[in-house]
Amino acid sequence: MADASTGYRLGATARDLGHRLHVHDRLGSTNGEAMALARAGEVGPLWIAARRQEAGRGRRGNVWDSVPGNLAASVLWPAAGIEPERLATLGFVAGVALAEALEEACGTGPGGDDSEAARPFRLKWPNDVLLGSAKLAGILLEAETLPGGRRAVVIGFGVNVAGVPEGVADRAAALSGAGFAADAETVLQHLSDRLAAAARAWDGGRGFAGIRGRWLARAAGLGGPIAVETGTATLRGRFEEIDEGGRLVILAPDGTRHTVTAGEVHFGTAATAA
């Protein structure tokens, strides 16, 4: 279904490993399309990309608006043989792959500094990529048990390449606005290769320790003050690590440790405000 005229293509590593690509001019949701194909019998790995996504979804039911020129893509990932409790860590594989793909696609920043300390892309627990302190990209991992007990897993990526949606300019960023010349097609090509490689290292969750280390090396706010709104309470303390299950670990002022499976994260002054 992918057409050379679209400009979208997968990287050589992904193609060699059997990944395929469907490209659409318009879709409601790339995640929705991937899951619909799974229900129809597709097992993947299959990428779905849309030049315009009209009903994108974010985490916790939020809307993800797509600006023309941004990347909206999802991959239906083969779930056979992966233990259910390990599936959640696939989101960290996706985060590492996306950060590495952005580094490859963008090269050095406008200032030309390519040192590790100067890399602008950081991972925010559990599933965002930041450019500086602003949100650049979001990742949505969805799983469903299909008739017959087969599981379907879809990883969705939304990256602000060309611009930011209306109403969020004060807390979002785009590659173009930061002086990077990469386009959505280039980001997808690198992303498909980096995800294929990171997933092989992850090895169905058995290799999560290595992925965890790579994620922590790019973690935003690590070692600093953090506040997490869990829906029933707000936990404050120091962002210590993520554990072997991908849970956020907070060291509270009284010395106790708390693990968080879901919540809204705030850093810096927002984390220390009473």
HUTA-V56597 format. One record per residue. N is the residue number from 1. SS is DSSP state (H for helix, E for strand, L for the rest). NEAR is the number of other C-alpha atoms within 8 Angstrom. Layout:
n:N ss:SS near:NEAR
n:N ss:SS near:NEAR
//
This chain:
n:1 ss:L near:5
n:2 ss:L near:9
n:3 ss:L near:8
n:4 ss:H near:7
n:5 ss:H near:4
n:6 ss:H near:7
n:7 ss:L near:7
n:8 ss:L near:12
n:9 ss:L near:10
n:10 ss:L near:14
n:11 ss:L near:11
n:12 ss:H near:7
n:13 ss:H near:10
n:14 ss:H near:12
n:15 ss:H near:10
n:16 ss:H near:7
n:17 ss:L near:7
n:18 ss:L near:7
n:19 ss:L near:12
n:20 ss:E near:10
n:21 ss:E near:12
n:22 ss:E near:10
n:23 ss:E near:13
n:24 ss:E near:9
n:25 ss:E near:7
n:26 ss:E near:9
n:27 ss:E near:12
n:28 ss:L near:10
n:29 ss:L near:11
n:30 ss:H near:16
n:31 ss:H near:13
n:32 ss:H near:8
n:33 ss:H near:11
n:34 ss:H near:15
n:35 ss:H near:12
n:36 ss:H near:8
n:37 ss:H near:9
n:38 ss:H near:11
n:39 ss:H near:8
n:40 ss:L near:6
n:41 ss:L near:6
n:42 ss:L near:7
n:43 ss:L near:10
n:44 ss:L near:11
n:45 ss:L near:11
n:46 ss:E near:13
n:47 ss:E near:14
n:48 ss:E near:15
n:49 ss:E near:13
n:50 ss:E near:14
n:51 ss:E near:13
n:52 ss:E near:11
n:53 ss:E near:14
n:54 ss:L near:10
n:55 ss:L near:10
n:56 ss:L near:12
n:57 ss:E near:10
n:58 ss:L near:11
n:59 ss:H near:7
n:60 ss:H near:4
n:61 ss:H near:6
n:62 ss:L near:7
n:63 ss:E near:8
n:64 ss:L near:9
n:65 ss:L near:9
n:66 ss:L near:14
n:67 ss:L near:11
n:68 ss:L near:8
n:69 ss:L near:10
n:70 ss:L near:15
n:71 ss:E near:17
n:72 ss:E near:15
n:73 ss:E near:14
n:74 ss:E near:14
n:75 ss:E near:14
n:76 ss:E near:16
n:77 ss:E near:12
n:78 ss:L near:9
n:79 ss:L near:8
n:80 ss:L near:6
n:81 ss:L near:5
n:82 ss:L near:9
n:83 ss:L near:7
n:84 ss:H near:6
n:85 ss:H near:5
n:86 ss:H near:11
n:87 ss:H near:11
n:88 ss:L near:10
n:89 ss:L near:11
n:90 ss:H near:11
n:91 ss:H near:14
n:92 ss:H near:13
n:93 ss:H near:13
n:94 ss:H near:12
n:95 ss:H near:14
n:96 ss:H near:13
n:97 ss:H near:12
n:98 ss:H near:11
n:99 ss:H near:12
n:100 ss:H near:10
n:101 ss:H near:12
n:102 ss:H near:12
n:103 ss:H near:11
n:104 ss:H near:8
n:105 ss:H near:10
n:106 ss:H near:10
n:107 ss:L near:7
n:108 ss:L near:9
n:109 ss:L near:12
n:110 ss:L near:8
n:111 ss:L near:5
n:112 ss:L near:6
n:113 ss:L near:8
n:114 ss:L near:9
n:115 ss:L near:6
n:116 ss:H near:5
n:117 ss:H near:4
n:118 ss:H near:7
n:119 ss:L near:9
n:120 ss:L near:8
n:121 ss:E near:12
n:122 ss:E near:12
n:123 ss:E near:15
n:124 ss:E near:11
n:125 ss:L near:9
n:126 ss:L near:7
n:127 ss:L near:12
n:128 ss:E near:13
n:129 ss:E near:14
n:130 ss:E near:15
n:131 ss:E near:11
n:132 ss:L near:7
n:133 ss:L near:6
n:134 ss:E near:9
n:135 ss:E near:12
n:136 ss:E near:14
n:137 ss:E near:11
n:138 ss:E near:12
n:139 ss:E near:15
n:140 ss:E near:12
n:141 ss:E near:11
n:142 ss:E near:7
n:143 ss:E near:8
n:144 ss:E near:7
n:145 ss:E near:8
n:146 ss:L near:9
n:147 ss:L near:5
n:148 ss:L near:4
n:149 ss:L near:6
n:150 ss:L near:8
n:151 ss:E near:10
n:152 ss:E near:15
n:153 ss:E near:13
n:154 ss:E near:14
n:155 ss:E near:15
n:156 ss:E near:13
n:157 ss:E near:12
n:158 ss:E near:13
n:159 ss:E near:11
n:160 ss:L near:15
n:161 ss:L near:13
n:162 ss:L near:13
n:163 ss:L near:14
n:164 ss:L near:11
n:165 ss:L near:9
n:166 ss:L near:5
n:167 ss:L near:5
n:168 ss:L near:8
n:169 ss:L near:9
n:170 ss:L near:5
n:171 ss:L near:8
n:172 ss:E near:10
n:173 ss:L near:14
n:174 ss:L near:13
n:175 ss:L near:14
n:176 ss:H near:11
n:177 ss:H near:9
n:178 ss:H near:8
n:179 ss:L near:8
n:180 ss:L near:10
n:181 ss:L near:7
n:182 ss:L near:11
n:183 ss:L near:10
n:184 ss:H near:10
n:185 ss:H near:10
n:186 ss:H near:10
n:187 ss:H near:13
n:188 ss:H near:13
n:189 ss:H near:12
n:190 ss:H near:14
n:191 ss:H near:14
n:192 ss:H near:12
n:193 ss:H near:13
n:194 ss:H near:12
n:195 ss:H near:12
n:196 ss:H near:11
n:197 ss:H near:9
n:198 ss:H near:13
n:199 ss:H near:11
n:200 ss:H near:8
n:201 ss:H near:10
n:202 ss:H near:13
n:203 ss:H near:9
n:204 ss:H near:12
n:205 ss:H near:11
n:206 ss:L near:7
n:207 ss:L near:10
n:208 ss:H near:12
n:209 ss:H near:8
n:210 ss:H near:9
n:211 ss:H near:14
n:212 ss:H near:12
n:213 ss:H near:8
n:214 ss:H near:9
n:215 ss:H near:12
n:216 ss:H near:10
n:217 ss:L near:6
n:218 ss:L near:9
n:219 ss:E near:11
n:220 ss:L near:9
n:221 ss:L near:11
n:222 ss:L near:9
n:223 ss:L near:8
n:224 ss:L near:9
n:225 ss:E near:13
n:226 ss:E near:16
n:227 ss:E near:14
n:228 ss:E near:12
n:229 ss:E near:11
n:230 ss:L near:11
n:231 ss:L near:6
n:232 ss:L near:5
n:233 ss:L near:6
n:234 ss:E near:9
n:235 ss:E near:10
n:236 ss:E near:13
n:237 ss:E near:11
n:238 ss:E near:12
n:239 ss:E near:14
n:240 ss:E near:10
n:241 ss:E near:10
n:242 ss:E near:11
n:243 ss:L near:8
n:244 ss:L near:8
n:245 ss:L near:8
n:246 ss:L near:11
n:247 ss:L near:10
n:248 ss:E near:13
n:249 ss:E near:13
n:250 ss:E near:16
n:251 ss:E near:12
n:252 ss:L near:12
n:253 ss:L near:8
n:254 ss:L near:4
n:255 ss:L near:6
n:256 ss:L near:7
n:257 ss:E near:8
n:258 ss:E near:8
n:259 ss:E near:8
n:260 ss:E near:10
n:261 ss:L near:7
n:262 ss:L near:6
n:263 ss:L near:9
n:264 ss:E near:7
n:265 ss:E near:9
n:266 ss:E near:9
n:267 ss:E near:11
n:268 ss:H near:10
n:269 ss:H near:6
n:270 ss:H near:8
n:271 ss:H near:12
n:272 ss:H near:10
n:273 ss:L near:5
n:274 ss:L near:2
//
